Structure formats: C-alpha cells, structure tokens
Amino acid sequence: MHYQIRKAQPHEWSMAEQVAEAAFGDYEAGHGDWFRTLRDAHPMRVLAESAEVLVAVAGDEIVGAVGYMRPGIPRHEFFPLDWAILRMLSVPPRHRGNGIARALVQACIECARRDQATILGLYTSPIMKAAIPLYLSIGFVHQRVLAPELGVPCDLYSLRVG
C-alpha cells in the first residue's frame, strides 16, 4: 500500500476521528465504558486544538492518524512539560500490517527533533497488544505504571530523540 504522511487539514479532522474510532473499536467488547468515553470525547478534534494531527493518506482515504504535542503545551500531569508527546496512534484493523503505525511514530519523532525535544513520551495500555511491541521495537522504554482510566491499566513510555 502506498501512503503519504502529512499534517491533517481542518476539514480532515472528522475523518481522523473516524479512523481513531475504527482503530479503538477492537476494545469496545471488553472495555465498553472506556471505549465510549474515548469516542465521545472526540480526541482527534480536541488534539487539533493544541497539537498537530498527522495523517497517513492513501489516495483520498485517511488510513491512519496520530496526535503530536510539542514541548510546553499543557498536558496530563504525568508528562514533564519539556517532553514532546505522541497521542492516539490510530490505524484501523483493515489497514494494519502495512507499516502505517511505524511511519506515523517516525513522523512524531521527526517533529520532536524539529521542536528540539530530547524526549518523546506516550502513554498506552497493556491491552494494546500490537502497539506495545511496536513502541518497544522503535526504542521506547517503559517508565512507570499509571493510574487506570475507567478500569483500563495505563503505562508511561519514553524515547530519547535529542
């Protein structure tokens, strides 16, 4: 599959939202409250207010999305203010296995370097069975366990980029 990674345009934010909903839909059956809360919060649109939303585009279809926050932007208290942050890496099941997630993470790493961050951080959950091996293969390191969100366990990871 041929795709291009670029910054989402405002008219694409709703499509990025649909991509995130499709990507996280895997968890609705086992973690319905968490999934519905995430979906109803419109995370990609919210991210677009203070961060960059990057998309993977194949033809005229968005096949993946991620949020990138530069250092200094208000964030969850468990992230140091000088870290860049990767948020909501989303690739729907039908597009997985094409390197899209890895390319989106690499784009965030490049943004972090552009913004002179020394650390790129993220938080995820052990329920994300595909994401964690990807992050570890790129070089992210587990920092600590975080408080669960709506019953879903969470962990903080970081990658030295600078």
C-alpha positions, 0 to 999 in steps of 0.5 A: 500500500502506498501512503503519504504522511502529512499534517491533517487539514481542518476539514480532515479532522472528522475523518481522523476521528473516524479512523481513531474510532475504527482503530479503538473499536477492537476494545469496545467488547471488553472495555465498553465504558472506556471505549465510549468515553474515548469516542465521545470525547472526540480526541482527534478534534480536541488534539487539533486544538493544541497539537498537530494531527498527522495523517497517513493518506492513501489516495483520498482515504485517511488510513491512519492518524496520530496526535503530536504535542510539542514541548510546553503545551499543557498536558496530563500531569504525568508528562514533564512539560519539556517532553514532546508527546505522541497521542492516539496512534490510530490505524484501523484493523483493515489497514494494519500490517502495512507499516502505517503505525511505524511511519506515523511514530517516525513522523512524531519523532521527526517533529520532536527533533524539529521542536528540539525535544530530547524526549518523546513520551506516550502513554498506552495500555497493556491491552494494546497488544500490537502497539506495545511491541511496536513502541518497544521495537522503535526504542521506547522504554517503559517508565512507570505504571499509571493510574487506570482510566475507567478500569483500563491499566495505563503505562508511561513510555519514553524515547530519547530523540535529542 
